[in-house]
Amino acid sequence: MKKLTSILLALVLVFSFAACSNNSSDNSNTTPSTSQTADTSKSTDENTQNSNTSSKILVVYYSATGSTKAVAETIADTSGADLFEITPVDPYTSDDLNWTDDNSRVSVEHNDESKRDVPLTKTTPDNWADYDTVFIGYPKMEYSL
């Protein structure tokens, strides 16, 4: 479960960083000199060409109810990325996800650290070493205690 928790935490961080990043090429708020503008345009064009030819992107996600899957698919479609779904060997049912039931799977895992090591159907995407950028996403789960 520690592996799954680490992977899921990394997913949230990546999605948070991606959501907060400013990748806009609109420089309307700045007024650089003419030579700086030309250099920036040339650099941006070179970076775009390089990233289009050599960058390989992967979106790794876990989705219990389908919401995170929809976001992951949107990111993959927008960026031309490959998808890798994290799937437990024993999939979670809606009863498993009922955190208000003390006997549900998520409640038991939450309360007993030894139950958190959830076996996965596959732990490494094919061609893992080929990816330059990996986005990771997982659902945010909150508990009221």
Number of C-alpha atoms within 10 A of each C-alpha: 15 13 14 18 14 10 19 21 16 17 22 18 16 16 18 13 12 12 9 9 9 8 7 6 8 7 9 7 6 7 9 12 8 9 8 11 13 12 11 13 12 12 12 13 12 12 12 11 12 11 12 11 9 11 13 17 18 23 22 24 24 23 19 15 13 11 12 17 20 12 16 28 17 14 18 18 12 9 13 15 22 18 20 18 18 21 18 15 11 10 12 15 12 12 12 15 16 14 19 12 13 12 13 17 20 21 17 17 16 15 12 10 11 12 14 18 13 18 14 16 13 13 14 10 15 9 7 10 8 12 15 12 12 17 22 23 27 25 18 10 8 7 8 5 4
